[in-house]
Amino acid sequence: MSDKKGPAAAAARGGGVRIFGATWVLPIVSDPIHKGAVAVEGDSIKAVGKAEEMTAAFPDAEVTDFHHAIVMPGFVNCHSHVEYAVFRGIMDNKNFGPWILEFLDHKGKLSHDDYVVSAMLGASECVSSGLTTSADSMYSGASLGAIVQAGLRARVYQEVFGLDDNKLDDTMSQLIDKINELEENTGDLIEVGIAPHATYTVSASLYRAVAELARERGMKITTHLAESRAESVYIRSGSGILALDFREKVGWDYLSHEPFGVTPVKYLQQWNVFGPGFLAAHCVHVTPADIEALARYDVAIAHCPKSNAKLGCGIAPLPAFLHAGIRVGFGTDSPASSNIMDMFGEMRTAIFLHRGVERDAAVLGAAECVQMATLGGARALGMEDRIGSLEPGKQADIIAVDMEYSHFTPIHDPYSALVFGANQEDIFFTMVAGRPLYTRKVLLTMDEEEITKKAREVKEKLWQ
Ligand SMILES: [Zn+2]
């Protein structure tokens, strides 16, 4: 491939068909194609099929043959916090309650500039891990710039907190200011959403005000829901570490608090905030009635198996969600809880946990996991018309996974190879909207060395 004819140059020109071929191509909506290829024109997919058919159909196209690789749609990460990338590895052996208390201490040690560095580190990891779309919750304001610079697709949710209803009007006006500012700085690939943080940090009135604002402006909402036992205890009986230590630490201990006597899901359902644009992260501590309610209101779920297991929260009942017809995608959650944003790790953790708990290997299949990590995630975010599969007319969000290594040999089923054998390091090509962001394991949109150097400096502050 000459310099003049490279994919980056073609993207810059915005013209010409480019063909990307590999041993396996996974359209997701149809069977894997052996010796397949995907044809891209501008920012979208033009055709998918056998490599020989693609080259015959587009004889003037530039052809990139990835050889022994799997070409597939980029992963859709339904729950992340890229701004917390530098927090990885510092609270690795704590249960959720003590973990979130310590997290508050660490969060206060960093400046806005530090969060910029952290978000750049997180966004660069998304690119190199093939996470082409993220539903990213953000408080500092740093993530949007990092995601834009990386060239990723995202819905960036502005986080909002508040239990004191005397401050509700101020909280809402600050939220609206932040959203207005964010919306001025998004490109074609970014949407802005709202993230009322969780049932123990957001009052019912604030949830309702956010839901109303979202309806008015046509925005989507995400929240952390039914994540920990501590949250269930707090909502049901008004006690436990979130009612006492957490409220004291945040400075909310002057507020009266009543036990609500219900589950976290039921609690939100009572305030009329659910709907198809509502994405609930976690949903570990849910009853059959909760699952029925989530299905009825068409709430989507971000399943975060690694984060939930690591913080001792438990295992969300994924098979029951799928059985109820709930839209579910995987979320890596933040590196503060799950250390690395590796969709292969999420898929593998999910399949092992659910097969182990159910004592049944039929409970979740490798192909089903890959579908959830791509098109399933797109459906959960309401973006399935644009992304999640390799189909003509969809956006060219494409990744390639290297299959050269011994741990993949020999490949019989590419889905099994991905779920049981691959890791984030095996990604060597990432493209979003027809623009290559990562080729031959080199970041094209960010200075990886500089980001790593600065991130190490920021990390030093956390240990002080
Ligand atoms: Zn989270």
Boltz pocket constraint, residues with backbone or C-beta under 6 A from the ligand:
constraints:
  - pocket:
      binder: B
      contacts: [[A, 79], [A, 80], [A, 81], [A, 137], [A, 224], [A, 281], [A, 333], [A, 334]]
      max_distance: 6.0
